[in-house]
Amino acid sequence: MDNSPMRVAIVTGCSTGIGLFTAVRLARAGFHVIATMRDPGRKQALVDEAANAGVEIEIRALDVTFPASITACVDEVIASHGRIDLLVNNAGAGVVGSIEQVSDADLRYAMEVNYFGVWNTIKAVLPHMRAARSGRIITVTSVGGMIGQVFNDAYSAAKFAVEGMMESFAPVAKLLGIQCSVVAPGPVHTQFNANAQADAVDGNGLAAPTAAYGPMLANYARLSEQAFAEHGQSSAEVADIIVGIATSAHPPYRTVTSPMVSGMMALKTGDETGNALIDMFANALAG
């Protein structure tokens, strides 16, 4: 067992994007980072980024859709290092399409990755943090976890579930000595979003849209491209926010990462009927 006082962090979904940069920046901040991914064969981008930053990162397999994979990884980390000080739930999967397009299998996969994966990973680390009476859990949610996003019904459903779970769990965790935080980005330039936008445009992996949805999907794709162009953040920028929360003496529970998300939240909370957001999105889709 490694008795080093170095803080140990597990980060999920590290093959690209936010997870990759979070792993590297946490290592640069002094954490011993276990960067996890479903397929370690996709580790090269992370290895290269770590080398460029002059840090070492431990890479392990973890598929958040399989509880046995989660448990095995957590058990290995405890056996090797004796502690888990930080968990960053970052792994996610998007599905873009109308309710009629999205298959039951795709809906369930979105829930497995975005919701059950978070639930089961927290469940695996919790006994160790509880025994130590310390630890931090940071979960990457989304603007889509607070405000329904058109044609992201499956994704928003899963992220809303995560938001509800984390908000319910946080007071209990606090009394156990564990700090919980959620980070809600808006548009972020990652391969994750590029894939989701491609699905919206050409129905890749989805049933073909009926004529009723065609114009709305086209307007959605145009508006999504505009949102990324005007408000998109880099993965590195969001990673820096996550590291700031991980190293803060008094971290906030919720952090939104862009003014665009703050503006949308204000529109929602300022209208208890919900009509303002519904009308805004409907008018946008109508062109």
PyMOL commands that set and color helices and strands:
alter all, ss='L'
color gray80, all
select helices_A, chain A and resi 17-28+40-42+44-53+67-81+104-132+143-145+153-175+191-202+214-231+235-247+259-269+275-286
alter helices_A, ss='H'
color red, helices_A
select strands_A, chain A and resi 8-11+32-37+58-61+86-89+136-140+179-184+188-189+233-234+254-256
alter strands_A, ss='S'
color yellow, strands_A
deselect
rebuild
show_as cartoon
